[in-house]
Amino acid sequence: MHAPAPSPAVDPRRHAADTWIVIPLYNERTVIEQVIVDLRVHFDHIVCIDDGSVDGSAAVAASAGARVVHHPVNLGQGAALQTGFEYVEAHPEARYIVTFDADGQHRVSDAVEMVDLAKADDLAIVFGSRFLDDRTNPGWLKHVILKTAVWVTNLTTGLRLTDAHNGLRVIRTDAARRIELEQDGMAHATEIVLKLGRTRLPWKEYPVELLYTDYSKAKGQSVLNSVNILVDLLVR
């Protein structure tokens, strides 16, 4: 079941000091400002890893209040996440990392509630899952492809997830320090599950909603990224 919304008495900035948002950023100029503005309501520390963008995304992110770390060329999402982890790990006050997509598909409220769960249950990892409730409708083809990817990932990693390729995750910094991502393509999403599982630190899944927007559909992400996931899984 989806957790009830916090009461108005709950501090909306309860995670502002110890939680860092890591956003891989590549050519998302038209949407990244609003993503950062929405996150800043709850979080002080937002880090965008500009992965060789050529559309001015980095400048927009910085103007919106994010810290920006630059890759001079496009290295892939896995490399961007690893750079983000290393950046956060250099700050001793950081306790939790939230990986968050730049395209506006993730809900900030889900991220807040996932950190709530991590703290309440002393979890090192919380994986977001769009398949634990019925709020997300990816379409039948994407659903089939993603479920196939979940099956392959679970077979490979030994974990039992319902959604292995959701970019919304909470990772405690002690867990992040114990992994190093080497896959730079979409297969990094399986690699991160495998390496986090090997830490044997406590984890749970949490139901989240993915917002498939006109913007993301226009970019072809609704099915193409899912196909890329399967290709990377099969050839890696």
C-alpha positions in Angstrom: 0.0 0.0 0.0 1.1 3.5 -0.7 2.1 5.4 2.5 -0.3 8.2 3.5 0.8 11.7 3.0 2.5 13.3 6.0 0.4 15.5 8.2 0.9 19.3 7.9 2.7 19.2 11.2 5.6 17.1 9.6 8.5 19.3 8.7 8.7 19.3 4.8 12.4 20.0 5.0 13.2 17.2 7.5 15.8 15.7 5.1 17.3 19.0 3.9 20.5 18.7 5.9 21.6 15.1 5.4 20.2 14.0 2.0 21.8 14.8 -1.3 20.0 14.5 -4.7 22.1 13.2 -7.5 20.8 13.9 -11.0 22.5 12.6 -14.2 21.9 15.4 -16.7 22.2 15.2 -20.5 20.4 17.7 -22.8 17.3 18.4 -20.6 17.3 22.2 -20.8 13.6 22.6 -21.2 12.7 20.6 -18.0 15.6 20.7 -15.6 14.8 24.0 -14.0 11.4 22.9 -12.8 12.8 19.6 -11.6 15.3 21.5 -9.4 12.8 24.1 -8.3 10.4 21.3 -7.1 13.3 19.5 -5.3 14.5 22.6 -3.5 11.3 22.8 -1.6 12.5 19.8 0.4 16.2 19.4 -0.2 19.2 21.8 0.1 21.8 19.6 -1.6 21.1 19.0 -5.3 24.0 17.9 -7.6 23.6 17.6 -11.3 26.2 15.6 -13.2 26.3 17.4 -16.6 27.2 14.5 -18.9 28.5 16.5 -21.9 25.2 18.4 -22.6 25.3 20.7 -25.6 22.0 22.5 -25.1 22.9 24.7 -22.1 21.4 22.3 -19.5 24.3 22.9 -17.1 23.8 26.7 -17.0 20.0 26.3 -16.4 20.6 23.8 -13.6 23.1 26.1 -11.9 20.8 29.1 -12.2 18.0 27.1 -10.6 20.2 26.4 -7.6 21.9 23.1 -8.2 25.6 22.4 -7.9 26.9 21.2 -11.3 29.7 18.8 -11.9 30.8 18.5 -15.5 31.8 15.7 -17.8 33.5 17.2 -20.8 32.0 14.5 -23.0 29.0 12.2 -22.8 30.1 9.1 -20.7 26.7 7.6 -20.0 24.3 7.5 -17.1 26.3 4.9 -15.1 29.4 7.1 -15.2 27.4 10.2 -14.2 26.0 8.4 -11.2 29.4 7.2 -10.1 30.7 10.7 -10.4 27.8 11.9 -8.3 28.4 9.3 -5.6 32.0 10.2 -5.3 31.1 13.9 -5.1 28.7 13.3 -2.3 31.0 10.9 -0.4 33.5 13.8 -0.1 31.0 15.6 2.2 30.9 14.0 5.6 27.6 15.5 6.6 25.9 13.5 3.8 23.9 10.5 5.1 21.6 9.6 2.2 21.8 9.9 -1.6 18.7 10.0 -3.8 19.2 9.2 -7.4 16.6 11.3 -9.4 16.0 11.5 -13.2 16.3 14.9 -14.9 13.3 14.5 -17.3 10.5 15.2 -14.8 9.2 11.7 -14.6 9.8 11.3 -10.8 7.7 12.7 -8.0 9.5 14.6 -5.3 7.0 13.4 -2.8 8.0 9.8 -3.5 11.6 10.7 -2.9 10.8 12.3 0.5 8.7 9.3 1.6 11.5 6.9 0.5 13.9 8.7 2.8 11.3 8.6 5.5 11.2 4.8 5.1 15.0 4.5 5.1 15.3 6.3 8.3 12.3 4.7 10.1 13.4 1.2 9.2 17.2 1.7 9.3 17.5 0.7 5.6 20.6 1.2 3.5 18.8 1.0 0.2 15.2 1.8 -0.9 14.4 0.9 -4.5 11.5 2.7 -6.1 9.0 0.5 -7.9 6.3 1.5 -10.4 4.8 -2.0 -10.2 3.8 -2.1 -6.5 0.6 -0.2 -7.2 -1.4 0.7 -10.3 -0.7 4.5 -10.5 1.8 4.1 -13.4 0.6 3.1 -16.8 3.7 2.5 -19.0 1.8 1.0 -21.9 1.6 -2.7 -22.6 4.8 -3.0 -24.7 7.0 -1.1 -22.2 5.4 -3.1 -19.4 6.4 -6.4 -21.1 9.9 -5.2 -21.9 10.5 -3.9 -18.3 9.1 -7.0 -16.7 11.4 -9.1 -18.9 14.3 -6.9 -17.8 13.3 -7.4 -14.1 13.3 -11.2 -14.6 16.8 -11.1 -16.2 18.0 -8.8 -13.4 16.6 -10.9 -10.6 18.1 -14.0 -12.2 21.5 -12.3 -12.4 21.6 -10.6 -9.0 19.7 -13.1 -6.8 17.5 -10.3 -5.5 13.7 -10.3 -5.9 12.7 -6.9 -7.1 9.5 -5.9 -8.9 11.1 -3.0 -10.9 14.8 -3.3 -11.4 15.3 -0.3 -13.7 13.7 2.6 -11.9 16.0 5.6 -11.5 14.5 6.7 -8.2 16.5 5.2 -5.4 17.7 6.0 -1.9 21.2 4.8 -1.0 22.8 5.4 2.3 26.3 6.7 2.0 27.9 3.7 3.7 26.3 1.6 0.9 27.4 3.9 -1.9 31.0 3.8 -0.7 31.0 0.0 -1.1 30.1 0.0 -4.8 31.8 1.3 -8.0 29.8 1.4 -11.2 31.7 0.4 -14.3 28.8 0.0 -16.8 28.2 3.3 -18.6 25.1 2.3 -20.6 21.6 1.3 -19.4 23.1 -1.9 -18.0 24.3 0.2 -15.1 20.8 -0.2 -13.6 21.4 -4.0 -13.3 25.0 -3.5 -12.1 23.9 -1.2 -9.3 21.3 -3.7 -8.1 23.9 -6.5 -8.2 26.5 -4.5 -6.3 24.1 -3.1 -3.7 22.8 -6.6 -3.1 26.3 -7.9 -2.5 26.7 -5.4 0.4 24.1 -7.5 2.2 22.8 -4.3 3.8 19.1 -4.0 4.5 16.8 -2.9 1.7 13.2 -2.6 0.7 11.1 -1.5 -2.3 8.7 1.4 -2.2 5.7 2.1 -4.5 6.3 5.2 -6.7 4.5 6.8 -9.6 6.3 7.6 -12.9 4.9 10.4 -14.8 5.1 9.6 -18.5 4.9 13.2 -19.9 4.4 14.5 -23.4 8.0 15.6 -23.2 9.4 12.2 -22.5 7.2 10.5 -25.1 8.3 13.1 -27.7 11.9 12.1 -27.0 11.0 8.5 -27.7 11.9 7.4 -24.1 8.7 5.5 -23.5 9.8 2.4 -25.4 13.3 3.1 -26.7 15.0 3.2 -23.3 13.3 -0.1 -22.4 14.6 -1.7 -25.6 18.1 -0.4 -24.8 17.9 -1.9 -21.3 17.3 -5.4 -22.8 20.0 -5.0 -25.4 22.6 -4.0 -22.8 21.5 -6.8 -20.5 21.9 -9.4 -23.3 25.3 -8.2 -24.6 27.1 -7.2 -21.4 
